[in-house]
Amino acid sequence: MSEHLLSEPGNMNHEGFGARRTRRGTKDAESSAPERTDPPERTPESGCSNAAAPLRVLRDASCPSCSKPFVSFVVKILAAARRRLQSMPARWGLAAILLVYLLAGGVYSFIAPLGEAPDEMEQFWYIRDIVEQRRLPRTVDDRLAAGGKSHEPPLYYALLGVATSWVDARPLPQVKMLDPERWPRHSLPDEVLVNFAPLHTADEQWPFRGVVLVWHLARLLSLALMAAALAVIYRVAREIVPQRPEVALLTVAAALAPQLVYIGGSLNNDALAALLGALVAWLLVRLAKGDARWRSFLLLGLLLGLARLTKFYMLALLPEVAIVLLVLAWRRRNVRYALGLLPALALAFAIPAPWLFYIQPVDPTLAQGWGRLAALFDIVHAERWFSASGEGQAGTGALAVARALAGVLRLQPGAWALTLFKSFWGFFGAMTVEAPRPLYAIAAALSGASLLGWARLAWRRISDSRACSGTPDPRTCSGGSPDSRTCSGDSPDSRTCSGNSPDSRTCSGGSPDSRTCSGQGLWIPALQVLAFLATEATFYGVMQRLPDTAQARHLYPALAGLALLLAIGWWGLWRPIASRRGLLAVTALLIGLSGYCLPTVVASMRQPLLPVRSTPWPDAPVTSMNVDLGDGLLLAGARWTAGAPGRVTGTLFWQATQPPAGEAVVVLELRDALGNAGAVWAGHPGGARYPTQAWDAGDHVRQEISWPLPPSLREAAPQLRLRMLRDGVEAIAVDLPFIALPAAPTVAPGAQTAWQHAGSTEDTFGLRDSLLVTWPGGRIDSLVGPGGALWQPLAQTAAGDQAAFVAGAQQRPGAYLLPDAPQVAVTIAGRARTFTLPEGLTPLGTVFGSSVELIGYDMAPGVSPGDTLHLRLAWRALRPVNRHYTVFTHLVDSQGRTWGQHDKLPGQEYSTLFWAPGEVVVDEYTLQVDPAAPAGSYRLDVGLYQALSGARAPAVDAAGQALGDHVLLGSIQVGP
């Protein structure tokens, strides 16, 4: 960056943000006037100058009688006060912006659902593992238990773990985890296969307690780290553009994009990475301005070492630091910069070395011989990175990086760049929820304005160079500054701004002539941006998938450069944007965008919390009922209220003493003295989103019921009967206390009501939803669905005018009608399931894990080496599976050697957890036969296993004979 690229013609006021400027040319006119040389008058008493201003006497260092300690002290006080007054507006502006950021980030941290930010659940799990185990994970098993981020450097997690360890997280509540391998039961409510995510329950409500409190405190600490990074970014900008504090404030304001507020308010090691990256940029700029003391190089090494203990991506700082110091050594002809690189790199490798040598790689051979030395480059993490796309072990390092970076052009560079742009401004959730389009339109306008500003600055620079071409007096092209000649290459004083002169410090931020070196050091944070962009592009080239390899949060260590480039571009396009009003407008715009995203995106991610707590409900009845319904289900209490005429509302409080084994459905019946049902209701305890198969021991479940009563109920029903159905069969029936009903219900004759248990009147229902149909004067014996299928109610009144249904897996999606009133229709929306056996299969009848049957298969009798073998398998669920199984298919020879295989989840990622009893799942498999497979007879080895532990499901044949952990299918001829 040229010294004059950021210079403004005319007076360059660097007295502090908001200080009064003079008109252009005024100072030039004043400086061109001859300097007064009349000798000052002196008083006979003191011999001191009889100046008009008293401060002039105090500043006259040539007067011996004025050098008394008291006077010197007063001079220092007045000078300090003047400096504080000059800089206070900028500091107050910085404090205001940081306060706004902290408030916005605090709201985000409170509103955003736990675990929904990128990698947040894994990072929290890692923190908790460090606190509970009181050590870092070392072995592969340790890292497996600590979660998906346990391979990351530990500094951020250890800091937050120590900072929150004072909270006793052992008492409830605890966070329920979603992971089909570790906690398969929790995937049932919404049929999701998310790894390491929380199951959002009422335990997340205010007031926070237990682990939930720890999580929110850790979020706030992470937000404070991000705010500290913004403060350091301000210092970086002040070092680069010292005469324009307003540009530094604009730089901080530019970093207030909604995504930065969102990530700052979440749990993420990018906050500490951003702080350390900004500190490294600040120190490098200071070094570029002449601060070549040895302690600066040692501090740089310390920062690099801590950065490497924070995030694997921070390795990108090492080549950047090496380039910067070597360039400075060459430009300044000062070997100290090159020598200072040695202690900096030594500390960068020495500080993380204990952790790097402590952890054990997946491949033990990597830690032997020279591998121990290679571990200093984080070979364990690099192995994990490059092995993801078959690039080989990390030892092939440099070539793998080059291939990955070059491979970006063969992928989707446009889509990658667009995703990266969106994720800088706003891409919420785990990179799953885009921001509203207006936000991207405004972001594009802001980015485009910055580019135009840089184009305008470059054009002005080119124009100035052309205008000065051949001018004998280079001072005339200095942009109006009388002292600009001191930085002119043709001036005898040009050495004062060169790197060789001992006076190079005259270009530091504290020099009165610092304005002549505007923009000095901007290339350093710009180089940092390029380094991390290259790292992210390499990540995309390795993993070859979007959007997780195009996340702008990975660029946060270079946030100083990103924000400064944006701010200078805006300032170059329109100078008033750096004024007080302009700063206020930019800050208000960006915070306004964050406020816009809060209700439209962030708050909308908060789905209704599941009605379950790990502690008793505060409003539960004091007197517990404790009705034991078997299989670990306990009805702890009930509360009923007679509301509007014709409706009763109630709350049932359930408790699980052990994990229930099957699916339970509750049927409620209001019975008269003769035992006839006058009103009915049916549904899942806990509602459709939390069936009993998902319950854990100790769960306290709340069930809200709003019960419309039919017109046929003309008198108070003295009895409430609860019937519990398990897998469609009645298991137990008990009578419960009830309230005295008010006057007879008032439902207009001829009216029909389709009702859901939550009290809504939607006509679309999903799996496990309750459906109550009331038809005054009519009779409801069934509903007619697609293809004429009949849907029988679980309960109906004696008069037949009210019937209770529960949507099950057997109901085909589509419209269901009343036979005698086709205008009454409801829609069942859900997964289309098959319960009929396919034709053309070789029957088998092997049962795995007593719950999944391999009905039959179909495959080609032969295949050639190198070709693809196509296989079709038909499975059937005999009962709820409760296991997340992966299918393996191996082509084996007579010696048991494998020559082809295909392992995957069945049915297009259709987990066995979601299979309904009796459901048939037909799946296709393709096995690539090894070209080196010798000709001969082969068999297919098929089975089920759990990916986390590798445990295989035991198999028995149709006669009940044990087969071990797999079944061998028919013979296949490979080759001629």
LOLUMGU-352409 format. One record per residue (C-alpha): residue in one letter; x, z, y. Coordinates in steps of 0.5 Angstrom, whole numbers, padded with zeros to 4 digits, always signed. Last residue first. Layout:
BEGIN
aXZY ...
//
This chain:
BEGIN
p-0031-0033-0135 g-0030-0028-0129 v-0033-0021-0129 q-0039-0020-0134 i-0044-0015-0132 s-0046-0010-0137 g-0052-0005-0136 l-0053+0001-0132 l-0048+0007-0132 v-0051+0013-0130 h-0048+0019-0126 d-0047+0026-0125 g-0047+0028-0132 l-0052+0025-0137 a-0056+0031-0139 q-0062+0029-0144 g-0069+0030-0141 a-0072+0024-0145 a-0072+0019-0139 d-0065+0021-0138 v-0062+0027-0134 a-0057+0027-0128 p-0054+0032-0124 a-0053+0031-0116 r-0046+0030-0114 a-0042+0034-0109 g-0038+0031-0104 s-0038+0037-0100 l-0040+0033-0093 a-0043+0027-0096 q-0048+0030-0101 y-0048+0025-0107 l-0052+0021-0111 g-0051+0016-0117 v-0049+0009-0120 d-0044+0007-0124 l-0044-0001-0126 r-0041-0003-0132 y-0036-0009-0133 s-0034-0014-0139 g-0028-0018-0138 a-0024-0022-0133 p-0019-0018-0129 a-0021-0016-0122 a-0015-0018-0117 p-0020-0021-0113 d-0024-0014-0112 v-0031-0015-0113 q-0035-0014-0106 l-0041-0010-0108 t-0048-0011-0104 y-0053-0006-0105 e-0061-0007-0103 d-0066-0002-0103 v-0073+0000-0106 v-0076+0006-0104 v-0082+0009-0108 e-0086+0015-0105 g-0089+0020-0110 p-0087+0026-0106 a-0086+0024-0099 w-0079+0022-0098 f-0076+0024-0091 l-0070+0028-0094 t-0068+0022-0098 s-0065+0019-0091 y-0068+0012-0089 e-0061+0010-0086 q-0064+0003-0088 g-0067+0004-0095 p-0062+0009-0098 l-0056+0012-0095 k-0049+0008-0096 d-0044+0007-0101 h-0042+0000-0104 q-0036-0001-0109 g-0032-0006-0112 w-0026-0006-0118 t-0026+0002-0120 r-0022+0004-0126 g-0026+0007-0132 q-0022+0004-0137 s-0028+0000-0139 d-0028-0003-0132 v-0032+0000-0127 l-0036-0003-0121 h-0038+0003-0117 t-0045+0004-0113 f-0046+0011-0109 v-0052+0013-0106 t-0052+0018-0100 y-0056+0024-0101 h-0059+0029-0096 r-0062+0034-0100 n-0069+0038-0099 v-0072+0033-0104 p-0080+0034-0103 r-0082+0032-0110 l-0082+0027-0115 a-0079+0022-0110 r-0078+0015-0113 w-0072+0010-0113 a-0072+0003-0114 l-0065-0001-0114 r-0063-0008-0113 l-0056-0010-0114 h-0052-0016-0111 l-0045-0017-0113 t-0041-0021-0108 d-0035-0026-0110 g-0027-0024-0110 p-0027-0024-0118 s-0033-0028-0121 v-0040-0025-0122 g-0045-0024-0128 p-0051-0022-0131 a-0054-0021-0124 m-0058-0015-0122 d-0064-0011-0122 y-0065-0004-0122 g-0070+0001-0125 i-0074+0008-0124 l-0068+0012-0121 e-0072+0018-0120 v-0071+0023-0115 s-0073+0031-0115 s-0070+0034-0121 g-0063+0033-0118 f-0062+0026-0121 v-0068+0023-0125 t-0066+0017-0130 g-0072+0013-0131 l-0069+0006-0133 p-0074+0000-0133 t-0070-0007-0132 l-0074-0009-0125 g-0079-0015-0125 e-0084-0012-0121 p-0084-0006-0116 l-0088+0000-0117 t-0093+0003-0112 f-0093+0008-0107 t-0090+0005-0101 r-0089+0008-0094 a-0091+0005-0087 r-0088+0010-0082 g-0092+0013-0077 a-0098+0012-0073 i-0105+0014-0075 t-0111+0011-0071 v-0117+0014-0070 a-0124+0011-0070 v-0131+0013-0068 q-0135+0006-0066 p-0135+0005-0074 a-0141+0010-0074 d-0144+0010-0081 p-0137+0009-0085 l-0133+0013-0080 l-0127+0009-0078 y-0119+0010-0079 a-0115+0005-0076 g-0107+0004-0078 p-0102+0007-0081 r-0103+0008-0089 q-0104+0015-0090 q-0100+0018-0096 a-0095+0021-0092 g-0100+0026-0089 a-0105+0026-0083 v-0109+0033-0084 f-0116+0032-0084 a-0122+0037-0082 a-0129+0035-0082 q-0135+0037-0078 d-0142+0035-0078 g-0143+0036-0086 a-0148+0041-0085 a-0144+0046-0090 t-0138+0045-0086 q-0132+0040-0088 a-0125+0042-0091 l-0119+0038-0093 p-0122+0031-0091 q-0122+0025-0096 w-0118+0019-0093 l-0121+0013-0096 a-0117+0006-0097 g-0122+0000-0095 g-0116-0004-0094 p-0114+0000-0088 g-0117+0006-0087 v-0124+0009-0088 l-0126+0016-0086 s-0129+0021-0091 d-0135+0026-0092 i-0137+0026-0085 r-0145+0027-0084 g-0149+0026-0078 g-0153+0030-0073 p-0147+0032-0069 w-0141+0029-0071 t-0135+0033-0070 v-0128+0030-0073 l-0122+0035-0073 l-0115+0031-0074 s-0109+0036-0075 d-0102+0032-0074 r-0097+0032-0080 l-0095+0025-0079 g-0098+0022-0073 f-0104+0021-0070 t-0107+0017-0064 d-0114+0018-0061 e-0111+0023-0056 t-0116+0028-0055 s-0112+0034-0053 g-0112+0041-0055 a-0106+0042-0059 h-0109+0042-0066 q-0111+0035-0064 w-0119+0033-0064 a-0123+0027-0065 t-0130+0029-0062 q-0136+0025-0063 a-0143+0026-0059 g-0149+0024-0062 p-0153+0031-0060 a-0149+0034-0054 v-0145+0040-0056 t-0147+0047-0053 p-0144+0052-0058 a-0149+0058-0059 a-0148+0064-0055 p-0142+0068-0056 l-0138+0069-0062 a-0136+0076-0065 i-0129+0076-0066 f-0125+0076-0073 p-0122+0080-0078 l-0119+0076-0084 d-0121+0074-0091 v-0116+0071-0096 a-0115+0065-0100 i-0109+0063-0104 a-0105+0057-0107 e-0110+0052-0106 v-0107+0045-0108 g-0105+0040-0103 d-0097+0041-0104 r-0099+0048-0102 l-0105+0050-0099 m-0107+0056-0096 r-0114+0058-0095 l-0116+0063-0089 r-0123+0066-0089 l-0126+0068-0082 q-0133+0072-0084 p-0138+0075-0079 a-0140+0068-0077 a-0145+0069-0070 e-0151+0064-0070 r-0153+0057-0069 l-0147+0054-0072 s-0150+0047-0073 p-0148+0045-0066 p-0140+0044-0068 l-0135+0049-0066 p-0129+0047-0062 w-0123+0050-0064 s-0117+0051-0060 i-0111+0054-0064 e-0104+0056-0062 q-0099+0057-0067 r-0093+0062-0066 v-0087+0062-0071 h-0082+0068-0072 d-0076+0065-0076 g-0073+0071-0080 a-0071+0066-0086 d-0071+0059-0084 w-0077+0054-0083 a-0076+0047-0084 q-0080+0046-0091 t-0086+0050-0087 p-0087+0044-0082 y-0085+0045-0075 r-0087+0038-0071 a-0094+0038-0074 g-0096+0045-0072 g-0093+0052-0073 p-0097+0053-0079 h-0099+0046-0081 g-0107+0044-0080 a-0114+0045-0082 w-0120+0047-0078 v-0127+0049-0080 a-0134+0051-0078 g-0140+0053-0081 a-0138+0054-0088 n-0143+0057-0092 g-0141+0064-0095 l-0148+0067-0095 a-0147+0072-0089 d-0144+0066-0085 r-0137+0063-0086 l-0132+0061-0081 e-0127+0057-0085 l-0119+0056-0083 v-0115+0052-0088 v-0107+0052-0087 v-0102+0047-0090 a-0096+0049-0094 e-0090+0044-0096 g-0086+0047-0101 a-0080+0052-0102 p-0081+0057-0096 p-0074+0059-0093 q-0075+0067-0094 t-0078+0072-0090 a-0081+0067-0086 q-0086+0070-0080 w-0092+0067-0077 f-0096+0069-0071 l-0103+0066-0070 t-0106+0065-0063 g-0113+0063-0062 t-0118+0059-0058 v-0125+0059-0059 r-0130+0053-0057 g-0137+0052-0056 p-0139+0055-0050 a-0132+0056-0046 g-0127+0061-0049 a-0128+0066-0054 t-0121+0069-0055 w-0118+0070-0062 r-0111+0074-0063 a-0107+0074-0070 g-0102+0078-0073 a-0096+0078-0078 l-0098+0072-0083 l-0092+0072-0088 l-0090+0066-0091 g-0084+0067-0096 d-0087+0064-0102 g-0093+0068-0102 l-0098+0069-0097 d-0097+0076-0095 v-0101+0079-0090 n-0097+0083-0085 m-0103+0084-0080 s-0098+0087-0075 t-0101+0092-0069 v-0098+0091-0063 p-0100+0084-0063 a-0095+0079-0061 d-0094+0078-0053 p-0086+0079-0053 w-0085+0074-0060 p-0081+0077-0065 t-0074+0075-0065 s-0071+0068-0068 r-0076+0064-0064 v-0081+0059-0066 p-0086+0055-0062 l-0081+0048-0062 l-0080+0047-0055 p-0083+0041-0052 q-0078+0035-0051 r-0073+0036-0045 m-0071+0029-0044 s-0076+0028-0039 a-0072+0034-0034 v-0066+0030-0034 v-0069+0023-0033 t-0074+0022-0028 p-0075+0029-0026 l-0067+0030-0025 c-0065+0023-0024 y-0068+0023-0017 g-0065+0029-0015 s-0058+0026-0017 l-0060+0020-0013 g-0061+0025-0007 i-0054+0028-0008 l-0051+0021-0007 l-0055+0019-0001 a-0055+0026+0002 t-0047+0026+0001 v-0047+0019+0004 a-0051+0020+0010 l-0048+0027+0012 l-0041+0023+0011 g-0044+0018+0016 r-0047+0023+0021 r-0040+0027+0021 s-0036+0020+0022 a-0033+0017+0016 i-0038+0012+0016 p-0037+0010+0023 r-0031+0006+0021 w-0035+0001+0017 l-0032-0004+0012 g-0025-0001+0012 w-0029+0006+0011 w-0033+0004+0005 g-0027+0001+0002 i-0023+0007+0003 a-0028+0012+0000 l-0029+0008-0006 l-0021+0007-0007 l-0021+0015-0006 a-0026+0016-0011 l-0023+0012-0017 g-0016+0015-0015 a-0018+0022-0015 l-0022+0021-0021 a-0016+0019-0025 p-0017+0025-0030 y-0025+0023-0030 l-0023+0016-0033 h-0026+0019-0040 r-0032+0021-0036 a-0033+0014-0035 q-0036+0013-0042 a-0035+0006-0045 t-0033+0007-0053 d-0039+0011-0054 p-0043+0005-0052 l-0041+0001-0056 r-0037+0000-0062 q-0031-0003-0063 m-0027+0003-0065 v-0020+0001-0064 g-0021-0004-0059 y-0026+0000-0055 f-0021+0006-0055 t-0016+0001-0053 a-0020-0001-0047 e-0021+0007-0045 t-0013+0008-0045 a-0013+0001-0041 l-0018+0004-0036 f-0014+0011-0036 a-0007+0008-0034 l-0011+0003-0029 v-0014+0009-0026 q-0007+0013-0026 l-0004+0007-0022 a-0009+0007-0017 p-0007+0015-0016 i+0000+0013-0015 w-0001+0006-0011 l-0004+0011-0005 g+0003+0014-0004 q+0003+0012+0003 g-0004+0010+0006 s-0002+0012+0013 c+0005+0012+0015 t+0005+0011+0022 r+0000+0017+0023 s+0005+0021+0020 d+0008+0021+0027 p+0007+0028+0029 s+0010+0030+0022 g+0006+0035+0018 g+0003+0030+0013 s+0010+0027+0011 c+0013+0021+0014 t+0018+0025+0018 r+0021+0028+0011 s+0024+0021+0011 d+0029+0024+0015 p+0035+0025+0010 s+0035+0018+0010 n+0035+0013+0004 g+0027+0013+0003 s+0026+0010+0009 c+0021+0012+0015 t+0027+0015+0019 r+0031+0009+0017 s+0027+0004+0021 d+0030+0007+0028 p+0034+0001+0029 s+0028-0003+0029 d+0027-0009+0025 g+0024-0006+0019 s+0019-0002+0023 c+0017+0005+0022 t+0020+0008+0028 r+0017+0002+0032 s+0010+0005+0031 d+0011+0010+0036 p+0008+0007+0041 s+0002+0006+0037 g-0002+0000+0039 g-0003-0004+0032 s+0005-0004+0031 c+0005-0012+0033 t+0008-0011+0040 r+0014-0006+0037 p+0016-0012+0033 d+0020-0015+0039 p+0022-0022+0038 t+0016-0024+0035 g+0017-0029+0030 s+0011-0028+0025 c+0007-0022+0028 a+0001-0026+0029 r+0001-0028+0021 s+0003-0021+0019 d-0003-0018+0023 s-0008-0023+0020 i-0005-0021+0013 r-0007-0014+0014 r-0013-0015+0017 w-0015-0020+0011 a-0013-0014+0007 l-0017-0009+0010 r-0023-0014+0010 a-0023-0015+0003 w-0022-0007+0002 g-0028-0006+0005 l-0032-0012+0002 l-0030-0008-0005 s-0033-0002-0002 a-0039-0005+0000 g-0040-0008-0007 s-0039-0001-0010 l-0044+0002-0006 a-0049-0004-0007 a-0048-0004-0015 a-0049+0004-0015 i-0056+0003-0011 a-0058-0003-0016 y-0056+0002-0021 l-0060+0008-0019 p-0066+0003-0017 r-0066+0001-0025 p-0068+0008-0027 a-0062+0012-0031 e-0060+0010-0038 v-0062+0015-0044 t-0057+0014-0050 m-0050+0016-0048 a-0051+0023-0051 g-0056+0024-0046 f-0055+0021-0039 f-0052+0015-0037 g-0051+0015-0029 w-0046+0013-0024 f-0040+0012-0028 s-0044+0011-0035 k-0047+0005-0032 f-0040+0002-0030 l-0037+0003-0036 t-0043+0000-0040 l-0042-0006-0035 a-0035-0006-0037 w-0036-0006-0044 a-0042-0011-0044 g-0037-0016-0040 p-0031-0014-0045 q-0035-0016-0051 l-0030-0017-0057 r-0025-0022-0057 l-0022-0020-0050 v-0022-0012-0053 g-0017-0015-0058 a-0011-0015-0054 l-0012-0007-0053 a-0013-0006-0060 r-0007-0010-0062 a-0002-0007-0057 v-0004+0000-0059 a-0003-0002-0066 l+0003-0005-0065 a+0006+0001-0061 g+0003+0006-0066 t+0005+0004-0073 g+0007+0011-0075 a-0001+0013-0073 q-0003+0010-0080 g-0006+0003-0081 e-0011-0001-0076 g-0016+0000-0081 s-0022+0001-0076 a-0022+0009-0076 s-0015+0009-0078 f-0013+0008-0071 w-0016+0014-0068 r-0016+0019-0074 e-0008+0018-0075 a-0007+0018-0067 h-0010+0025-0067 v-0006+0028-0073 i+0000+0024-0070 d+0000+0028-0063 f+0006+0025-0060 l+0010+0031-0062 a+0008+0030-0069 a+0013+0024-0069 l+0018+0030-0070 r+0015+0033-0076 g+0014+0026-0079 w+0021+0025-0079 g+0022+0029-0085 q+0015+0031-0087 a+0009+0033-0083 l+0006+0026-0084 t+0006+0027-0092 p+0001+0032-0092 d-0004+0026-0090 v-0010+0030-0087 p-0006+0033-0082 q-0004+0040-0081 i-0005+0044-0075 y+0001+0049-0073 f+0006+0043-0071 l+0002+0040-0066 w+0000+0047-0063 p+0007+0050-0062 a+0009+0043-0059 p+0004+0043-0054 i+0008+0046-0049 a+0015+0043-0051 f+0013+0035-0050 a+0010+0036-0043 l+0016+0041-0042 a+0021+0036-0044 l+0018+0030-0040 a+0018+0034-0034 p+0025+0036-0035 l+0028+0029-0036 l+0024+0026-0031 g+0027+0030-0026 l+0034+0026-0027 a+0030+0020-0025 y+0028+0023-0019 r+0034+0026-0017 v+0038+0019-0018 n+0036+0018-0011 r+0036+0010-0008 r+0029+0012-0005 r+0026+0005-0008 w+0030+0006-0015 a+0029+0013-0016 l+0021+0013-0013 v+0020+0007-0018 l+0023+0011-0024 l+0019+0017-0022 v+0012+0013-0022 i+0014+0009-0028 a+0015+0016-0032 v+0009+0019-0029 e+0004+0014-0031 p+0008+0013-0038 l+0006+0020-0039 l-0001+0021-0036 a-0004+0016-0041 l-0003+0022-0046 m-0008+0025-0043 y-0013+0022-0047 f-0012+0027-0053 k-0015+0032-0049 t-0013+0039-0046 l-0007+0041-0049 r-0004+0035-0047 a-0006+0037-0040 l-0003+0043-0040 g+0004+0040-0042 l+0003+0035-0037 l+0002+0040-0032 l+0008+0044-0034 g+0012+0038-0033 l+0010+0037-0026 l+0011+0044-0024 l+0018+0043-0027 f+0019+0037-0023 s+0017+0040-0017 r+0021+0046-0018 w+0027+0041-0018 r+0026+0039-0011 a+0024+0032-0009 d+0019+0033-0004 g+0020+0026-0001 k+0013+0023+0000 a+0013+0020-0007 l+0014+0027-0009 r+0008+0030-0006 v+0004+0024-0008 l+0006+0026-0015 l+0004+0033-0014 w-0003+0031-0012 a-0004+0026-0018 v-0002+0031-0023 l-0006+0036-0020 a-0012+0031-0020 g-0011+0030-0027 l-0011+0037-0029 l-0017+0038-0025 a-0021+0032-0029 a-0018+0034-0036 l-0021+0041-0034 a-0028+0038-0033 d-0027+0033-0038 n-0027+0039-0043 n-0035+0038-0043 l-0040+0043-0043 s-0045+0041-0038 g-0046+0042-0031 g-0040+0038-0029 i-0043+0032-0034 y-0049+0032-0030 v-0046+0032-0023 l-0041+0027-0025 q-0047+0023-0028 p-0051+0023-0021 a-0045+0021-0017 l-0042+0026-0012 a-0035+0023-0013 a-0036+0019-0007 a-0037+0026-0003 v-0030+0028-0004 t-0027+0021-0002 l-0031+0022+0004 l-0028+0028+0006 a-0021+0025+0005 v-0023+0020+0010 e-0026+0025+0015 p-0019+0028+0014 r-0016+0022+0017 q-0009+0023+0020 p-0006+0025+0013 v-0009+0019+0009 i-0005+0020+0003 e-0003+0027+0003 r-0010+0029+0006 a-0013+0024+0000 v-0010+0028-0005 r-0012+0035-0002 y-0019+0033-0003 i-0018+0031-0010 v-0016+0038-0011 a-0022+0041-0008 l-0026+0036-0013 a-0022+0038-0019 a-0024+0046-0017 a-0031+0043-0017 m-0030+0041-0024 l-0027+0047-0026 a-0033+0051-0023 l-0038+0047-0027 s-0034+0048-0033 l-0035+0056-0032 l-0043+0054-0031 r-0043+0051-0037 a-0040+0057-0041 l-0045+0061-0038 h-0050+0057-0040 w-0048+0057-0047 v-0046+0064-0048 l-0053+0066-0046 v-0056+0062-0051 v-0051+0065-0056 g-0055+0072-0055 r-0060+0072-0049 f-0062+0067-0044 p-0069+0070-0040 w-0071+0064-0040 q-0073+0060-0046 e-0068+0057-0050 d-0070+0061-0056 a-0077+0058-0056 t-0074+0052-0060 h-0069+0046-0059 l-0066+0044-0065 p-0059+0044-0063 a-0054+0038-0064 f-0048+0037-0069 n-0050+0031-0073 v-0057+0027-0071 l-0061+0025-0077 v-0068+0025-0074 e-0074+0026-0078 d-0077+0030-0072 p-0079+0036-0076 l-0075+0035-0082 s-0068+0035-0080 h-0068+0042-0079 r-0068+0043-0087 p-0062+0039-0088 w-0058+0044-0085 r-0050+0043-0087 e-0051+0035-0089 p-0057+0033-0085 d-0054+0037-0078 l-0059+0040-0073 m-0057+0047-0071 k-0061+0053-0070 v-0058+0057-0064 q-0058+0064-0065 p-0062+0069-0062 l-0061+0074-0064 p-0055+0079-0064 r-0048+0077-0065 a-0047+0074-0059 d-0044+0080-0055 v-0042+0077-0048 w-0035+0079-0047 s-0032+0073-0051 t-0035+0069-0045 a-0028+0068-0041 v-0024+0068-0048 g-0028+0062-0051 l-0028+0058-0044 l-0020+0059-0044 a-0020+0057-0052 y-0024+0051-0051 y-0021+0048-0046 l-0014+0049-0049 p-0015+0047-0056 p-0013+0040-0057 e-0018+0036-0060 h-0019+0036-0068 s-0024+0041-0068 k-0029+0036-0064 g-0033+0035-0070 g-0034+0042-0072 a-0031+0048-0073 a-0032+0048-0081 l-0029+0042-0082 r-0023+0044-0078 d-0022+0050-0082 d-0022+0045-0088 v-0017+0040-0086 t-0013+0046-0084 r-0011+0049-0078 p-0017+0052-0074 l-0015+0056-0068 r-0015+0064-0069 r-0020+0069-0067 q-0025+0067-0072 e-0031+0068-0068 v-0028+0067-0062 i-0025+0060-0064 d-0031+0058-0068 r-0035+0059-0062 i-0031+0055-0058 y-0031+0049-0063 w-0039+0050-0064 f-0040+0049-0056 q-0035+0043-0056 e-0039+0040-0062 m-0046+0041-0059 e-0043+0038-0052 d-0041+0032-0055 p-0044+0028-0050 a-0050+0032-0046 e-0056+0033-0050 g-0053+0040-0053 l-0057+0044-0049 p-0063+0041-0046 a-0061+0039-0038 i-0065+0044-0033 f-0060+0050-0032 s-0054+0046-0032 y-0057+0041-0028 v-0059+0046-0023 g-0052+0049-0023 g-0049+0042-0022 a-0054+0041-0016 l-0052+0048-0013 l-0045+0047-0014 y-0044+0040-0011 v-0048+0042-0005 l-0043+0048-0005 l-0037+0043-0006 i-0040+0039+0000 a-0041+0045+0005 a-0034+0047+0003 l-0031+0041+0004 g-0034+0040+0011 w-0032+0047+0013 r-0025+0045+0011 a-0025+0039+0015 p-0028+0043+0021 m-0023+0048+0021 s-0017+0044+0021 q-0016+0044+0029 l-0019+0051+0030 r-0014+0053+0025 r-0008+0049+0028 r-0009+0052+0034 a-0010+0059+0032 a-0003+0059+0028 a+0000+0056+0035 l-0003+0062+0039 i-0001+0067+0033 k+0006+0064+0033 v+0007+0064+0041 v+0004+0071+0041 f+0010+0073+0036 s+0015+0070+0040 v+0013+0073+0046 f+0013+0080+0043 p+0020+0079+0039 k+0023+0077+0046 s+0025+0070+0047 c+0023+0069+0054 s+0029+0072+0057 p+0033+0066+0054 c+0029+0061+0057 s+0031+0054+0053 a+0025+0056+0048 d+0020+0054+0053 r+0014+0055+0049 l+0012+0062+0052 v+0013+0059+0059 r+0009+0053+0058 l+0003+0057+0055 p+0002+0060+0062 a+0000+0054+0065 a+0002+0052+0072 a+0010+0052+0070 n+0014+0057+0074 s+0020+0055+0069 c+0024+0062+0068 g+0030+0064+0072 s+0027+0071+0071 e+0026+0074+0078 p+0029+0068+0082 t+0023+0064+0080 r+0025+0057+0077 e+0022+0050+0079 p+0022+0045+0074 p+0027+0039+0075 d+0024+0032+0077 t+0025+0028+0071 r+0017+0025+0070 e+0017+0020+0065 p+0015+0013+0067 a+0008+0011+0065 s+0008+0006+0058 s+0006+0013+0054 e+0000+0013+0059 a-0002+0006+0058 d-0001+0006+0051 k-0005+0013+0050 t-0011+0010+0054 g-0011+0003+0050 r-0017+0005+0046 r-0021+0010+0049 t-0019+0017+0047 r-0022+0021+0041 r-0025+0028+0041 a-0024+0032+0035 g-0029+0032+0029 f-0024+0032+0023 g-0017+0035+0026 e-0012+0033+0031 h-0010+0027+0027 n-0013+0022+0033 m-0010+0015+0032 n-0010+0012+0039 g-0011+0004+0039 p-0011+0000+0033 e-0013+0003+0026 s-0008+0004+0021 l-0010+0004+0014 l-0006-0002+0012 h-0001+0000+0017 e+0004+0003+0012 s+0003-0002+0007 m+0000+0000+0000 
//
